Amino acid sequence: MFGEKRRKLSLAINEVLDGIGASDKARHRRQMKTKLIEAAINVTIKCRNESLVTYSFGSLSEGATTFDMNSDIDQVMCPTNCIVIQNMADWVPNKQCYLIVADELSFPGYVKLQRLKTDKPEPDIVLDSLHAIDQHGRIVLRNTCFKDITNMPKFDQHGPAFTYDEEPGFQSRDIVYGLVVPKYRMQTSIWSKKSRQHNLLSTDTCLALVVAVGHPFSSQLELEWRLSFSFLEQRLIHSLNDTQMKCYILLKMIKGTFIQPVIGDSLSSFHCKNSIFYLPTETNNSFWRPDNILSCLELLLRRILEWVEVGNCPHYFKKDENLFNNKIEGLVRCKLELLLRCLLRNEGKYLLKIAFDSFGEALAKQCSGLWINFSQYTSFHNFTIQKNLDCEIFNEYNNVANAMSFSRNRIFRHFCRSKNTGVSILCHLVVIKRLIKITENGKDLERKFASWMVRFLNTSRWAQCVSLGISGNLTSVINLALDHLEKGPSPDLFSSILKRAVIYHVIDDVEKETKLLDYVRKKSSNYICQVCRCWNFNVKVNKNFATWLLEDEPTFQTVNEQCMAFCVLFLPTEKPLTFGPLIYEFYRHVGSSKHFGADLRLGFWHECCVIDCLPLALLLHYLMNKRNKKFQNATRNLEKLKYVIVNFEDLGHRETAYNILAWCYFQEGDHLQGFQWLKYSLQLRSEMNAAKLHLAITFYKLFIGPNIY
């Protein structure tokens, strides 16, 4: 009878985990999102011709997380012009190679990197600020080299990772700098047996990393690098079955609920991961099944308890490294041992106290009648779980769109340096060629992302040509560019279409402008998600949109092209395309402090005219109705613009929308409302705001020169 209750509890645990997004399908979606973001970053790096590559690791890339765990993304940045080798036989000419060396002072799992010559496999004797001489007279690389080269801002650092502060609407990222070891030879026969069991390696070598951190108690802290097997860890995690993955997620929930409040971060997620690596190789596959998940979890807890009792947690890939060193000692060890024993005696009832994603409440309802008095628990878990799941589904898609927006801006920042339109067009062509090369030869997801970026760049490229044609009064150039703009597919729902509408407005092609604006008005009734990554952007979940994503499960490409509306960006070389209030946005720096111009996050977009799609569409509707003398419709457009600004929580450039609304009221002769909206704009953003220019020009027109531009 007792065994039947454990079986029912195990099945209930499985059902609840599926409900909070720990199912195989949900994990696959998170993995895909992380891979897309990784591809976005790598495509951007290649477009900028930088010798770097990024790899994504951690719980999100593994899918081993839920919404409430709030897991971050671990990104490892590696230069492509440097590699690390174990033997001189692996030396590669014309590449900066470093030889792994160790000595009697090196801690297990830590190495030094000896510099080699680029023209022959010999130790280099050239010393510079990035290198040092160790006690054996070897030229070795300092682990501070990346910080010195990149002149990194002072982010929070823990271990090898630099943590970027989490911005509203975006997950925090741990950036780790390291070097790739293309052919690392695992040195134990035990590992060869394990790799065969997991079908991980077909050869004796694997891809590994050395990351920029030394052992905390080392006398040569700046000269040591830590060996990392993140690639193997990721492959191993992906080889686990559904029950094993759920046990790992539960183990992290237990750590966060019961262990972390008592001993802090002494027991890490990697310790939990290490246990899940060992046990599948020591047990039968039939043991890891859904109706036995409670026994599986208890087995993992017992293994961790055994390690705590002997004070040694052997690293799965490096047997001589004890992961408990300097972490689980003294009083911490006693407390952890007591906690684990209490949990194992509790027969699974402790799971009811897990607050992550309302797991405990949901489990209590599922198990009501076994050995639980359900009346002790609240009954709001269904609502909470659904809300969290909606948020997570929405954020999965929105984070990919934000990665695209961020990458688009990183690429466009490169174009912003050239103030000449012809030079800018040539820069566009160079980057487009690089993107086309990626679509032909890149990895699968990189090819997909590069094809999206080509659409953005083609829109910008032909808009530049129109701008050149307007400046030089070259009608043939304008017509050629417009033909290509009309034929090219849009990268998202609105941004390219609205840019074309602006061009038609400027060249006074009323028929085509009206046609595009009618299309935008019809599409506006569907799910729209504003996307902007120019600066701090707070993402709010659209409940209906999230529910649709959850039910229909569309692809990222479908959502991007049918629902995502990126902000519309005009480069400085596109000034001839702008008009009225838009032209003011190029001069937002007027009256602002100089130090804002040097800010890395603000140094690009404030030189451009950037506006969210919906405010721009409503401005064009307003001007079209004014031109057609439909004044009532124009008034309705103004009221709708006001409503969008006040009620839409996902506008990236709200202060720009305020400025445009104020400009419209000035055109109507309602100066009181105009000044009021400019005041709101300045309250929202006091620096880098074109509202100051609007105020200056309006005062001049009112009191000094009514006929000024």
ZAMARGU-4260 file (C-alpha; in steps of 0.2 Angstrom, whole numbers, plus 5000, padded with zeros to 4 digits):
<rodrens>
0) 5000/5000/5000 | 5014/5012/5005 | 5023/5008/4988 | 5006/5013/4979 | 5006/5029/4987
5) 5024/5033/4982 | 5019/5029/4964 | 5004/5040/4964 | 5014/5054/4972 | 5028/5052/4959
10) 5015/5053/4945 | 5007/5069/4953 | 5025/5076/4954 | 5027/5073/4935 | 5010/5081/4931
15) 5013/5096/4941 | 5031/5098/4933 | 5023/5097/4916 | 5010/5110/4921 | 5024/5123/4927
20) 5034/5121/4911 | 5046/5107/4915 | 5040/5096/4901 | 5051/5090/4887 | 5042/5102/4875
25) 5045/5117/4886 | 5063/5113/4889 | 5066/5111/4870 | 5058/5128/4867 | 5070/5136/4880
30) 5085/5128/4872 | 5079/5134/4855 | 5077/5152/4861 | 5095/5151/4869 | 5102/5145/4853
35) 5093/5158/4842 | 5100/5172/4854 | 5118/5164/4852 | 5116/5164/4833 | 5110/5182/4834
40) 5126/5187/4843 | 5138/5177/4832 | 5130/5184/4816 | 5132/5202/4823 | 5150/5198/4827
45) 5153/5192/4810 | 5145/5207/4802 | 5156/5218/4812 | 5171/5208/4806 | 5177/5205/4824
50) 5187/5190/4829 | 5176/5183/4842 | 5163/5169/4844 | 5151/5167/4858 | 5144/5151/4866
55) 5128/5150/4877 | 5128/5138/4892 | 5119/5137/4909 | 5101/5132/4914 | 5092/5141/4900
60) 5103/5132/4886 | 5100/5116/4895 | 5081/5119/4897 | 5083/5114/4916 | 5074/5129/4923
65) 5056/5136/4926 | 5049/5153/4926 | 5051/5157/4945 | 5069/5151/4945 | 5074/5167/4935
70) 5089/5158/4927 | 5102/5169/4918 | 5111/5166/4902 | 5129/5161/4903 | 5139/5167/4888
75) 5157/5162/4885 | 5166/5174/4873 | 5181/5167/4864 | 5193/5175/4852 | 5194/5165/4836
80) 5213/5170/4832 | 5219/5161/4848 | 5218/5142/4853 | 5225/5132/4867 | 5234/5115/4864
85) 5240/5101/4875 | 5254/5095/4864 | 5266/5103/4852 | 5260/5092/4838 | 5243/5101/4839
90) 5252/5118/4835 | 5243/5128/4820 | 5253/5141/4810 | 5248/5159/4809 | 5237/5157/4824
95) 5242/5162/4842 | 5244/5146/4851 | 5246/5143/4870 | 5252/5127/4877 | 5244/5120/4893
100) 5257/5118/4906 | 5256/5114/4925 | 5268/5113/4939 | 5269/5108/4957 | 5260/5124/4963
105) 5245/5121/4951 | 5229/5116/4959 | 5219/5102/4951 | 5209/5108/4937 | 5219/5124/4934
110) 5233/5126/4921 | 5245/5139/4915 | 5246/5145/4896 | 5263/5146/4889 | 5264/5157/4874
115) 5271/5150/4857 | 5277/5158/4842 | 5266/5160/4827 | 5278/5154/4814 | 5286/5139/4822
120) 5281/5127/4837 | 5293/5135/4849 | 5290/5145/4866 | 5289/5163/4863 | 5301/5175/4872
125) 5292/5191/4869 | 5285/5199/4885 | 5271/5212/4885 | 5258/5219/4897 | 5246/5204/4894
130) 5259/5191/4899 | 5271/5187/4913 | 5286/5176/4917 | 5282/5162/4929 | 5294/5154/4942
135) 5301/5142/4928 | 5305/5157/4916 | 5290/5153/4904 | 5281/5167/4896 | 5263/5164/4901
140) 5246/5173/4898 | 5238/5183/4912 | 5220/5179/4916 | 5217/5198/4917 | 5221/5200/4898
145) 5203/5201/4892 | 5199/5214/4905 | 5214/5224/4900 | 5211/5223/4881 | 5192/5227/4881
150) 5194/5240/4895 | 5178/5233/4903 | 5167/5243/4914 | 5166/5238/4932 | 5152/5225/4932
155) 5149/5213/4947 | 5162/5199/4945 | 5160/5182/4953 | 5173/5169/4948 | 5176/5170/4929
160) 5160/5179/4926 | 5156/5197/4924 | 5137/5200/4927 | 5128/5213/4917 | 5115/5221/4928
165) 5098/5214/4923 | 5087/5227/4914 | 5068/5227/4915 | 5061/5215/4903 | 5078/5206/4900
170) 5086/5191/4908 | 5103/5195/4916 | 5119/5188/4907 | 5135/5181/4914 | 5149/5185/4902
175) 5164/5173/4904 | 5180/5176/4894 | 5190/5161/4889 | 5200/5152/4876 | 5195/5136/4866
180) 5204/5120/4867 | 5199/5111/4851 | 5207/5094/4855 | 5208/5091/4873 | 5213/5073/4878
185) 5204/5065/4892 | 5217/5056/4902 | 5208/5043/4912 | 5201/5026/4905 | 5186/5029/4917
190) 5180/5043/4907 | 5181/5033/4891 | 5169/5021/4898 | 5157/5034/4904 | 5158/5043/4887
195) 5153/5027/4878 | 5138/5024/4890 | 5132/5042/4886 | 5136/5041/4867 | 5146/5057/4869
200) 5163/5054/4861 | 5168/5045/4846 | 5186/5049/4848 | 5198/5051/4862 | 5198/5070/4861
205) 5184/5083/4865 | 5181/5102/4864 | 5185/5111/4880 | 5188/5128/4887 | 5200/5137/4898
210) 5192/5152/4907 | 5200/5167/4915 | 5200/5163/4933 | 5213/5156/4945 | 5211/5146/4961
215) 5206/5158/4975 | 5221/5151/4986 | 5234/5151/4973 | 5250/5160/4975 | 5250/5164/4956
220) 5232/5169/4955 | 5233/5180/4939 | 5243/5166/4930 | 5231/5152/4932 | 5216/5147/4920
225) 5202/5135/4925 | 5199/5120/4913 | 5180/5119/4909 | 5170/5105/4900 | 5155/5115/4897
230) 5152/5108/4879 | 5152/5090/4886 | 5141/5095/4901 | 5128/5102/4889 | 5129/5087/4878
235) 5127/5076/4893 | 5112/5086/4900 | 5104/5084/4883 | 5106/5065/4883 | 5097/5063/4900
240) 5079/5057/4899 | 5063/5066/4904 | 5063/5059/4922 | 5082/5063/4925 | 5079/5081/4919
245) 5064/5083/4930 | 5075/5076/4945 | 5088/5089/4941 | 5075/5103/4941 | 5068/5097/4957
250) 5085/5096/4965 | 5088/5114/4961 | 5071/5119/4968 | 5075/5110/4984 | 5092/5119/4985
255) 5084/5136/4983 | 5070/5132/4996 | 5078/5123/5010 | 5097/5123/5008 | 5101/5141/5002
260) 5093/5150/5016 | 5103/5140/5028 | 5121/5139/5021 | 5120/5152/5006 | 5128/5148/4990
265) 5140/5134/4997 | 5130/5121/4988 | 5129/5126/4970 | 5118/5120/4955 | 5134/5113/4948
270) 5135/5101/4963 | 5117/5095/4959 | 5122/5093/4941 | 5137/5083/4946 | 5126/5071/4955
275) 5114/5069/4940 | 5130/5065/4929 | 5136/5051/4940 | 5120/5041/4945 | 5113/5037/4927
280) 5129/5028/4924 | 5128/5018/4940 | 5109/5013/4938 | 5098/5004/4926 | 5088/5015/4913
285) 5072/5006/4919 | 5075/5015/4936 | 5072/5032/4929 | 5054/5032/4925 | 5039/5044/4929
290) 5031/5033/4942 | 5047/5031/4952 | 5053/5050/4952 | 5052/5051/4971 | 5064/5037/4973
295) 5076/5044/4959 | 5076/5061/4969 | 5080/5052/4985 | 5094/5043/4977 | 5102/5060/4971
300) 5100/5067/4989 | 5108/5052/4996 | 5123/5053/4984 | 5125/5072/4989 | 5124/5066/5008
305) 5138/5053/5005 | 5149/5067/4997 | 5145/5078/5012 | 5149/5065/5025 | 5167/5061/5017
310) 5169/5080/5012 | 5173/5076/4994 | 5163/5079/4979 | 5173/5072/4964 | 5171/5082/4948
315) 5163/5071/4935 | 5176/5076/4922 | 5191/5079/4933 | 5192/5065/4947 | 5206/5073/4956
320) 5196/5089/4959 | 5186/5091/4974 | 5171/5102/4971 | 5168/5104/4990 | 5185/5112/4993
325) 5183/5129/5002 | 5164/5127/5001 | 5157/5113/5012 | 5168/5113/5027 | 5166/5115/5046
330) 5149/5122/5052 | 5142/5123/5034 | 5146/5104/5032 | 5137/5100/5048 | 5121/5110/5044
335) 5120/5103/5026 | 5122/5085/5033 | 5108/5088/5045 | 5097/5096/5032 | 5099/5082/5020
340) 5095/5069/5033 | 5079/5078/5038 | 5073/5079/5020 | 5077/5060/5017 | 5066/5056/5032
345) 5052/5066/5027 | 5046/5054/5013 | 5043/5068/5000 | 5031/5079/5011 | 5044/5093/5010
350) 5040/5095/4992 | 5024/5103/4997 | 5034/5118/5004 | 5042/5122/4988 | 5036/5140/4982
355) 5044/5140/4965 | 5030/5142/4952 | 5017/5137/4966 | 5024/5119/4964 | 5019/5115/4982
360) 5001/5121/4981 | 4998/5112/4965 | 5006/5096/4972 | 4995/5097/4987 | 4979/5098/4976
365) 4985/5083/4965 | 4989/5072/4981 | 4973/5077/4991 | 4967/5061/5000 | 4984/5052/5000
370) 4992/5058/5016 | 4988/5077/5014 | 4975/5088/5022 | 4972/5099/5007 | 4962/5112/5017
375) 4978/5118/5024 | 4983/5125/5007 | 4977/5139/4996 | 4967/5136/4980 | 4974/5149/4969
380) 4988/5139/4962 | 4980/5136/4945 | 4978/5154/4942 | 4996/5157/4948 | 5003/5143/4937
385) 4994/5149/4921 | 5000/5167/4924 | 5018/5161/4926 | 5017/5150/4911 | 5009/5164/4900
390) 5023/5175/4906 | 5037/5163/4902 | 5029/5158/4884 | 5028/5177/4880 | 5046/5180/4886
395) 5053/5165/4876 | 5047/5174/4860 | 5050/5192/4866 | 5068/5188/4871 | 5072/5182/4853
400) 5065/5198/4846 | 5075/5208/4858 | 5090/5199/4853 | 5086/5204/4835 | 5083/5222/4839
405) 5099/5223/4849 | 5109/5215/4835 | 5101/5226/4822 | 5107/5241/4832 | 5124/5234/4835
410) 5126/5233/4816 | 5118/5250/4812 | 5130/5258/4825 | 5144/5253/4813 | 5135/5263/4799
415) 5132/5278/4810 | 5150/5282/4809 | 5149/5287/4791 | 5141/5304/4788 | 5142/5302/4769
420) 5127/5293/4761 | 5137/5285/4747 | 5150/5278/4760 | 5135/5272/4771 | 5128/5263/4756
425) 5145/5254/4752 | 5146/5249/4771 | 5128/5242/4769 | 5134/5232/4754 | 5149/5225/4763
430) 5139/5219/4778 | 5125/5212/4767 | 5139/5201/4758 | 5145/5195/4774 | 5127/5190/4779
435) 5124/5181/4762 | 5140/5171/4765 | 5133/5166/4782 | 5116/5161/4774 | 5126/5150/4762
440) 5140/5142/4774 | 5134/5146/4792 | 5126/5135/4805 | 5108/5131/4803 | 5101/5144/4816
445) 5114/5157/4810 | 5108/5155/4792 | 5090/5159/4798 | 5095/5174/4808 | 5107/5181/4795
450) 5092/5180/4782 | 5081/5190/4794 | 5096/5203/4796 | 5098/5204/4777 | 5080/5210/4776
455) 5083/5224/4789 | 5099/5229/4780 | 5091/5229/4762 | 5077/5241/4769 | 5090/5252/4776
460) 5101/5251/4760 | 5087/5256/4748 | 5081/5269/4760 | 5099/5277/4759 | 5098/5276/4740
465) 5081/5286/4741 | 5089/5298/4752 | 5104/5300/4740 | 5091/5303/4726 | 5081/5316/4735
470) 5097/5325/4740 | 5103/5325/4722 | 5086/5327/4713 | 5089/5310/4705 | 5072/5303/4700
475) 5079/5287/4692 | 5088/5282/4708 | 5073/5285/4718 | 5062/5275/4707 | 5075/5260/4706
480) 5076/5260/4725 | 5057/5261/4728 | 5055/5246/4716 | 5068/5236/4726 | 5059/5241/4743
485) 5042/5235/4736 | 5049/5218/4731 | 5059/5215/4746 | 5051/5205/4760 | 5048/5214/4777
490) 5058/5207/4792 | 5044/5211/4804 | 5026/5217/4804 | 5027/5236/4802 | 5045/5244/4803
495) 5049/5242/4784 | 5032/5246/4778 | 5031/5262/4789 | 5048/5267/4782 | 5041/5265/4765
500) 5026/5275/4770 | 5037/5289/4776 | 5046/5289/4759 | 5030/5291/4750 | 5025/5305/4761
505) 5041/5314/4758 | 5040/5312/4739 | 5021/5316/4739 | 5015/5299/4732 | 4998/5300/4740
510) 4991/5284/4732 | 5004/5273/4738 | 5006/5281/4755 | 4987/5279/4758 | 4987/5260/4752
515) 5001/5256/4765 | 4993/5265/4779 | 4976/5256/4776 | 4986/5240/4777 | 4994/5245/4793
520) 4977/5250/4800 | 4969/5233/4796 | 4984/5223/4803 | 4983/5234/4819 | 4969/5224/4826
525) 4979/5208/4827 | 4992/5204/4841 | 5006/5217/4841 | 5021/5217/4851 | 5032/5233/4851
530) 5051/5228/4850 | 5064/5241/4855 | 5082/5238/4862 | 5089/5255/4860 | 5089/5258/4879
535) 5081/5252/4895 | 5064/5244/4889 | 5051/5237/4900 | 5042/5222/4893 | 5024/5219/4899
540) 5015/5203/4895 | 5001/5204/4883 | 4989/5191/4890 | 4980/5187/4874 | 4996/5186/4864
545) 5004/5174/4877 | 4988/5163/4877 | 4989/5162/4858 | 5007/5157/4859 | 5004/5144/4872
550) 4989/5136/4862 | 4995/5137/4844 | 5014/5136/4847 | 5019/5146/4831 | 5038/5146/4826
555) 5049/5161/4830 | 5049/5166/4812 | 5030/5166/4811 | 5029/5177/4827 | 5043/5189/4821
560) 5035/5192/4804 | 5017/5193/4810 | 5017/5200/4827 | 5033/5209/4831 | 5034/5228/4827
565) 5052/5234/4828 | 5055/5253/4831 | 5058/5263/4815 | 5076/5270/4814 | 5082/5283/4802
570) 5101/5285/4801 | 5109/5302/4800 | 5112/5299/4782 | 5093/5298/4780 | 5088/5315/4785
575) 5081/5319/4768 | 5068/5306/4772 | 5061/5314/4788 | 5049/5328/4790 | 5041/5339/4803
580) 5044/5333/4821 | 5055/5318/4815 | 5069/5330/4809 | 5070/5336/4827 | 5075/5319/4834
585) 5092/5320/4825 | 5096/5334/4837 | 5091/5327/4853 | 5108/5331/4860 | 5105/5350/4860
590) 5105/5356/4878 | 5110/5339/4885 | 5126/5336/4896 | 5141/5330/4886 | 5144/5315/4896
595) 5128/5307/4890 | 5136/5306/4872 | 5150/5295/4878 | 5138/5283/4887 | 5140/5266/4877
600) 5121/5262/4879 | 5116/5280/4873 | 5130/5284/4861 | 5122/5277/4845 | 5103/5279/4845
605) 5102/5297/4851 | 5111/5302/4834 | 5097/5294/4824 | 5078/5297/4823 | 5070/5283/4832
610) 5051/5281/4834 | 5040/5266/4839 | 5029/5259/4825 | 5011/5264/4832 | 5015/5282/4836
615) 5023/5284/4818 | 5008/5276/4810 | 4996/5287/4819 | 5006/5303/4815 | 5006/5298/4796
620) 4987/5295/4797 | 4985/5312/4806 | 4994/5321/4792 | 4985/5311/4778 | 4968/5316/4785
625) 4974/5334/4787 | 4980/5334/4769 | 4963/5327/4763 | 4954/5340/4774 | 4946/5326/4785
630) 4948/5336/4801 | 4937/5325/4811 | 4947/5310/4807 | 4963/5319/4811 | 4956/5324/4828
635) 4952/5305/4831 | 4970/5301/4826 | 4976/5313/4839 | 4965/5306/4853 | 4971/5288/4848
640) 4989/5294/4848 | 4986/5300/4866 | 4978/5284/4871 | 4992/5274/4864 | 5005/5284/4873
645) 4996/5284/4890 | 4990/5266/4890 | 5003/5255/4880 | 5016/5249/4892 | 5028/5242/4879
650) 5034/5258/4870 | 5052/5260/4869 | 5053/5278/4864 | 5038/5286/4874 | 5047/5303/4876
655) 5048/5304/4857 | 5029/5300/4855 | 5026/5314/4868 | 5036/5326/4857 | 5026/5321/4841
660) 5009/5323/4850 | 5015/5340/4856 | 5020/5345/4839 | 5003/5340/4832 | 4994/5350/4845
665) 5005/5365/4841 | 4999/5363/4823 | 4981/5363/4829 | 4985/5379/4838 | 4982/5371/4855
670) 4998/5377/4863 | 4993/5374/4881 | 4991/5355/4878 | 5007/5355/4867 | 5017/5363/4882
675) 5009/5350/4894 | 5015/5335/4883 | 5032/5342/4881 | 5033/5344/4900 | 5028/5325/4902
680) 5042/5321/4890 | 5055/5330/4899 | 5049/5322/4916 | 5051/5305/4908 | 5068/5309/4901
685) 5078/5325/4905 | 5093/5322/4894 | 5095/5317/4876 | 5077/5323/4873 | 5072/5333/4857
690) 5058/5341/4868 | 5071/5355/4872 | 5072/5359/4854 | 5053/5359/4852 | 5051/5371/4866
695) 5065/5383/4859 | 5057/5383/4841 | 5039/5385/4848 | 5044/5400/4859 | 5053/5408/4845
700) 5039/5406/4833 | 5026/5412/4846 | 5036/5428/4852 | 5050/5432/4839 | 5048/5425/4821
705) 5032/5417/4816 | 5039/5412/4799 | 5054/5402/4805 | 5055/5384/4799
</rodrens>
